Amino acid sequence: MLIDWFTVGAQTLNFLILVWLLKHFLYQPVLDAIDAREKAIAATVANTAAKEAKAQTQQAEFAKKNTDFDAQRGAMLAQATAQAQAERERLMGLARAEADTQRAKCQNAIEDDYAQLRTDIARRARDEVLSIVRKILVELADVKLEQKICDMFMQRLRALDGADKATMLEALKAAGWHAQCRSSGAFSAQQKNALVAALDEVCASKTTLAFETAPQLVSGIELDAQGYKLAWNIDDYLASFGEHIDQAVRGRALEGTLPPASASTGPAPAEPHAVNRPEDEIAARAPAPTTPAAA
């Protein structure tokens, strides 16, 4: 078989030209496109990986924030619960204290009103008793009783000594040895003379007395000279009797109980028993001389 070298050369040249043409116009652009595509894919993969890493980082940060928020929320909730409980207990304590205070005030007011009521009742009963005693003594007053009163007063007058007597003498001297004599009832001329004689004896000087009737003196007599007063009066014993009752009532009111009927009056003076036997009791139970009050 004969080889046509020209044909072979021409085909070879055509092949080489085809290869160059393919390489220059087809293969190289395809390679460049593949390289560009690979670079784009690599860039996309890298970007995706970076975004994934960033997303994971953000997810971790978000999870940590959620954990911190839950912990903080739990702490704040516990603190708020504790504060609310403390405030509730404080307000409940204040409410209880206020309620106790109001209850104590109401109780004290009730007790005060009750004590005042008991005291008023006891005082009214005492006033009624003393009023009845005074009326009885006034009704029982007679000549014999006035004589006993006169004798008791002269006994007290003669019993004066020391400073009491000096005070009376100074008052009488300043009044020109003149004094007023008041009594619950009218004295007889003999009784008046006896009183003047007793005063002259005590003063060692001539004196004059102006006699007056004073119904407010309950079975008593009073000597008045320049403001100086010397008196003997059953009403004084009644007043002392009333003071004993007041003291007993006040003491029992402070303790929260009224005194019993047998003990409420305290140690009553013996003189008020003159209601039963005025002449004998007044004469037998004559009081000891007391310091006269200078007005």
C-alpha positions in Angstrom: 0.0 0.0 0.0 1.4 3.3 -1.0 1.5 6.1 1.6 0.7 9.5 0.3 2.9 11.6 2.5 1.3 14.8 1.3 -2.0 13.6 2.4 -0.6 12.5 5.7 1.1 15.8 6.2 -2.0 17.7 5.2 -4.2 15.7 7.6 -1.6 16.1 10.3 -1.6 19.8 9.8 -5.3 19.9 9.7 -5.4 17.9 12.9 -3.0 20.3 14.6 -4.9 23.3 13.4 -8.1 21.7 14.7 -6.4 20.9 18.0 -5.2 24.5 18.3 -8.6 25.9 17.3 -10.3 23.6 19.8 -7.8 24.5 22.5 -8.0 28.2 21.8 -11.7 28.6 21.2 -13.3 25.7 23.1 -11.1 23.8 25.6 -9.5 26.8 27.2 -12.8 28.7 27.8 -14.3 25.5 29.2 -11.3 25.1 31.5 -11.6 28.8 32.5 -15.3 28.4 33.1 -14.6 25.2 35.1 -12.0 27.1 37.2 -14.3 30.0 37.7 -17.0 27.7 38.7 -14.8 25.8 41.1 -13.6 29.1 42.6 -17.2 30.3 42.9 -18.2 27.0 44.5 -15.2 27.2 46.9 -16.1 30.8 47.8 -19.7 29.8 48.3 -18.7 26.9 50.5 -16.3 29.1 52.4 -18.9 31.7 52.9 -21.4 29.1 53.9 -19.0 27.7 56.4 -18.3 31.1 57.8 -22.0 31.9 58.0 -22.5 28.5 59.7 -19.7 29.2 62.2 -21.1 32.6 62.8 -24.6 31.1 63.2 -23.3 28.5 65.7 -21.5 31.3 67.6 -24.6 33.4 67.7 -26.6 30.3 68.7 -24.2 29.7 71.5 -24.3 33.3 72.6 -28.1 33.2 72.4 -28.2 30.0 74.4 -25.9 31.6 77.0 -28.0 34.7 77.1 -31.1 32.6 77.6 -29.4 30.8 80.4 -28.3 34.0 82.0 -31.8 35.5 81.5 -33.4 32.5 83.1 -31.0 32.7 86.0 -31.5 36.4 86.4 -35.3 36.0 86.0 -35.3 33.3 88.7 -33.2 35.5 91.0 -35.4 38.6 90.4 -38.5 36.5 90.9 -37.2 35.1 94.2 -36.1 38.5 95.3 -39.5 40.0 94.4 -41.3 37.1 96.1 -39.2 37.6 99.2 -39.8 41.4 99.2 -43.5 40.8 98.6 -43.6 38.4 101.5 -41.7 40.7 103.8 -43.9 43.7 102.8 -47.0 41.5 103.4 -45.7 40.5 106.8 -44.9 44.1 107.6 -48.3 45.3 106.5 -50.0 42.5 108.4 -47.9 43.4 111.5 -48.9 47.0 111.2 -52.6 46.0 110.7 -52.5 43.7 113.7 -50.7 46.4 115.8 -53.3 49.0 114.7 -56.1 46.6 115.5 -54.6 45.8 118.9 -54.2 49.5 119.6 -57.8 50.3 118.6 -59.0 47.3 120.6 -57.0 48.5 123.6 -58.3 52.0 123.2 -61.9 50.7 122.9 -61.3 48.5 125.9 -59.8 51.3 127.9 -62.6 53.6 126.9 -65.2 51.1 128.0 -63.3 50.4 131.3 -63.0 54.2 131.9 -66.7 54.7 131.2 -67.6 51.8 133.4 -65.3 53.0 136.2 -66.6 56.6 135.8 -70.2 55.2 136.0 -69.4 53.2 139.1 -67.7 56.3 140.7 -70.7 58.5 139.8 -73.1 56.0 141.3 -71.0 55.6 144.5 -70.6 59.4 144.8 -74.3 60.0 144.3 -75.1 57.3 146.9 -72.6 59.0 149.3 -74.2 62.4 148.7 -77.6 61.0 149.3 -76.5 59.4 152.5 -74.8 62.5 153.8 -77.8 64.6 152.8 -80.1 62.3 154.7 -77.8 62.4 157.7 -77.7 66.2 157.7 -81.4 66.4 157.5 -81.8 63.9 160.4 -79.3 65.9 162.5 -81.1 69.2 161.8 -84.5 67.6 162.7 -83.0 66.1 165.9 -81.6 69.4 167.1 -83.2 70.6 170.3 -82.4 72.5 173.5 -80.3 69.6 175.0 -78.4 69.2 171.8 -77.6 72.9 171.5 -76.4 72.8 175.1 -74.1 69.9 174.3 -72.8 71.8 171.3 -72.2 74.8 173.4 -70.3 72.7 176.0 -68.2 71.0 173.4 -67.2 74.4 171.9 -66.3 75.9 175.2 -64.2 72.7 176.0 -62.4 73.2 172.7 -61.9 76.9 173.4 -60.4 76.3 176.8 -58.2 73.6 175.4 -56.3 76.1 173.1 -52.7 76.6 174.0 -49.4 77.7 172.5 -49.4 79.1 169.0 -53.2 78.4 168.5 -54.1 80.5 171.5 -51.6 83.3 170.5 -53.1 83.4 167.0 -56.6 83.8 168.4 -55.6 86.5 170.8 -53.9 88.5 168.1 -57.0 88.3 165.9 -59.3 89.3 168.8 -56.9 92.2 169.8 -56.9 93.4 166.2 -60.7 93.3 166.2 -60.9 95.3 169.4 -61.8 92.1 171.4 -65.0 91.7 169.4 -66.0 88.6 167.5 -69.0 87.0 165.8 -70.4 83.7 167.0 -72.5 81.8 164.5 -74.5 78.7 165.4 -77.0 76.4 163.7 -79.7 77.2 166.3 -80.4 80.1 168.6 -78.8 80.0 172.0 -80.5 81.0 175.2 -79.3 84.0 177.2 -77.6 81.6 179.7 -75.7 79.9 177.0 -74.6 83.2 175.4 -73.4 84.4 178.8 -71.5 81.1 179.3 -69.8 81.5 175.9 -68.8 85.1 176.6 -67.5 84.1 180.1 -65.4 81.2 178.6 -63.9 83.6 176.0 -63.1 86.2 178.6 -61.5 83.5 180.7 -59.3 82.3 177.8 -58.4 85.9 176.7 -58.0 87.2 180.2 -59.8 90.3 178.9 -63.3 91.6 178.5 -64.7 90.6 175.1 -68.0 91.0 173.2 -69.7 88.5 171.0 -72.3 89.1 168.3 -74.5 86.0 167.9 -75.9 85.0 164.5 -77.9 82.0 163.4 -76.4 80.1 160.4 -78.6 77.2 159.3 -75.9 75.9 157.0 -73.9 74.8 160.1 -75.1 71.3 160.8 -75.3 71.2 164.6 -72.3 73.3 165.1 -70.9 76.6 166.3 -68.2 79.0 164.8 -66.2 81.9 166.2 -65.0 84.5 163.7 -62.6 87.4 164.5 -60.7 89.3 161.8 -60.7 86.2 159.5 -59.6 83.8 162.3 -62.1 81.0 162.7 -62.5 78.5 165.5 -65.4 76.0 164.9 -66.9 72.8 166.1 -69.4 71.3 163.6 -70.8 67.9 163.0 -70.7 68.7 159.3 -66.9 68.5 159.5 -67.3 64.9 160.6 -69.7 64.2 157.7 -67.2 65.8 155.3 -64.5 63.6 156.7 -66.8 60.6 156.3 -67.4 61.7 152.7 -63.6 62.0 152.0 -63.2 58.4 153.3 -65.8 57.2 150.8 -64.2 59.2 148.0 -60.8 57.7 148.7 -62.2 54.2 148.9 -64.1 54.7 145.6 -61.0 56.1 143.8 -58.8 53.3 145.1 -61.3 50.7 144.0 -61.8 52.3 140.6 -58.1 52.2 140.0 -58.1 48.5 140.8 -61.2 48.0 138.5 -63.6 47.0 141.3 -66.0 48.9 143.5 -65.7 48.6 147.2 -68.2 46.3 148.9 -71.0 47.8 150.8 -69.4 46.9 154.1 -66.0 48.4 153.3 -66.8 51.3 151.0 -67.2 53.9 153.7 -63.8 53.2 155.4 -63.3 53.9 159.0 -66.3 56.2 159.7 -65.9 58.7 162.5 -67.8 57.8 165.7 -69.4 61.2 166.0 -72.0 60.7 163.1 -73.7 58.0 165.3 -75.3 61.0 167.1 -78.2 60.3 164.8 -79.3 57.6 167.2 -78.5 59.3 170.5 -77.3 62.9 169.7 -76.9 64.2 173.3 -75.1 61.2 174.8 -72.9 60.3 171.8 -71.7 63.9 171.2 -70.9 64.4 174.9 -69.2 61.0 175.2 -67.2 61.1 171.9 -65.9 64.7 172.0 -63.1 65.2 169.4 -59.7 66.2 170.4 -58.7 69.8 169.9 -57.5 70.5 166.4 -55.5 73.3 165.0 -57.9 76.1 164.0 -57.8 77.3 160.4 -56.9 81.0 160.0 -58.7 82.2 156.8 
